[in-house]
Amino acid sequence: TQGWLHCHTPATDASGPVKATMDVLFDDFKNMRLPAHLRVSLACCLNMCGAVHCSDIAILGYHRKPPMLDHEWLDKMCEIPLAIAACPTAAIKPSKIEMPDG
């Protein structure tokens, strides 16, 4: 990852899998038991940002369940069209509901 995240539909947070992967591979890197050029990448969803498809070792997160919607805050977000377009499970659909507080 690049240290920041601007993604509406990540299936995983990169920090945990990256740390676990590097814990396993660190000794191999240190003792030079790997190829000279080795690209290890993690994609947080099936969109595969960051050229994960051309990596030697690729870790890919995927959605097991549709994302939960909070209707109270959904219409207050600034980038709703992007969230709707990017949802891989088509679970986010534009709809208006009446909230109890008006």
C-alpha positions as CSV (number, residue, x, y, z in Angstrom):
1,T,0.0,0.0,0.0
2,Q,1.0,3.6,-0.3
3,G,0.3,4.6,3.3
4,W,-3.0,6.2,2.6
5,L,-6.3,4.9,1.5
6,H,-9.0,6.5,-0.7
7,C,-11.2,3.6,-1.5
8,H,-14.9,3.1,-1.0
9,T,-15.1,-0.7,-1.1
10,P,-12.0,-2.3,0.3
11,A,-12.5,-5.9,1.2
12,T,-9.5,-6.0,3.6
13,D,-7.3,-3.5,5.4
14,A,-3.8,-4.0,4.0
15,S,-1.8,-3.6,7.2
16,G,-2.5,-7.0,8.7
17,P,-1.9,-9.2,5.7
18,V,1.2,-7.2,4.7
19,K,2.7,-7.5,8.2
20,A,2.0,-11.3,8.3
21,T,3.5,-11.8,4.8
22,M,6.6,-9.8,5.6
23,D,7.0,-11.6,8.9
24,V,7.2,-14.9,6.9
25,L,9.4,-13.6,4.1
26,F,11.8,-11.4,6.1
27,D,14.4,-14.1,6.8
28,D,14.3,-15.2,3.1
29,F,14.9,-11.6,2.0
30,K,17.7,-11.1,4.6
31,N,19.4,-14.4,3.7
32,M,19.0,-13.8,0.0
33,R,17.0,-17.0,-0.7
34,L,14.6,-15.3,-3.1
35,P,15.0,-14.2,-6.7
36,A,16.8,-10.9,-7.3
37,H,13.7,-9.1,-8.3
38,L,10.5,-10.2,-6.5
39,R,7.3,-8.2,-6.4
40,V,4.9,-9.0,-3.6
41,S,1.6,-7.0,-3.8
42,L,-1.7,-6.9,-2.0
43,A,-4.9,-5.7,-3.5
44,C,-7.7,-4.7,-1.1
45,C,-10.4,-5.7,-3.5
46,L,-11.1,-7.3,-6.9
47,N,-10.3,-4.0,-8.7
48,M,-6.6,-4.8,-8.1
49,C,-5.2,-1.3,-7.9
50,G,-1.5,-1.2,-7.9
51,A,-0.6,-3.6,-10.7
52,V,-1.2,-6.7,-8.5
53,H,-1.9,-8.8,-11.6
54,C,1.7,-8.5,-12.7
55,S,3.3,-9.4,-9.3
56,D,5.2,-12.6,-8.5
57,I,3.2,-13.1,-5.3
58,A,-0.2,-11.5,-5.2
59,I,-2.6,-11.4,-2.2
60,L,-6.1,-10.5,-3.1
61,G,-8.9,-9.5,-0.7
62,Y,-12.5,-10.2,-1.7
63,H,-15.9,-9.5,-0.3
64,R,-17.6,-12.4,1.5
65,K,-20.7,-10.5,2.4
66,P,-22.3,-7.4,1.0
67,P,-21.4,-4.2,2.8
68,M,-23.8,-3.0,5.5
69,L,-25.5,0.4,4.8
70,D,-26.0,3.1,7.3
71,H,-28.9,5.0,5.7
72,E,-28.7,7.8,8.2
73,W,-25.3,8.8,6.9
74,L,-25.4,7.5,3.3
75,D,-26.9,10.6,1.7
76,K,-24.5,12.9,3.6
77,M,-21.4,11.5,2.0
78,C,-19.8,13.5,-0.7
79,E,-18.9,10.7,-3.2
80,I,-22.0,8.5,-3.3
81,P,-21.9,8.0,-7.1
82,L,-18.4,6.5,-6.8
83,A,-19.4,4.2,-4.0
84,I,-22.4,3.0,-5.9
85,A,-20.4,2.4,-9.1
86,A,-17.5,0.7,-7.4
87,C,-19.5,-1.7,-5.2
88,P,-18.6,-5.2,-6.5
89,T,-21.6,-6.9,-5.0
90,A,-24.1,-4.3,-6.2
91,A,-25.3,-4.0,-2.6
92,I,-25.2,-0.2,-2.5
93,K,-28.2,1.1,-4.5
94,P,-29.6,4.6,-4.4
95,S,-32.8,4.7,-2.4
96,K,-34.4,7.1,0.0
97,I,-36.0,6.0,3.2
98,E,-37.7,7.9,5.9
99,M,-35.7,8.1,9.1
100,P,-37.6,8.2,12.5
101,D,-36.1,11.6,13.4
102,G,-37.4,13.2,10.1
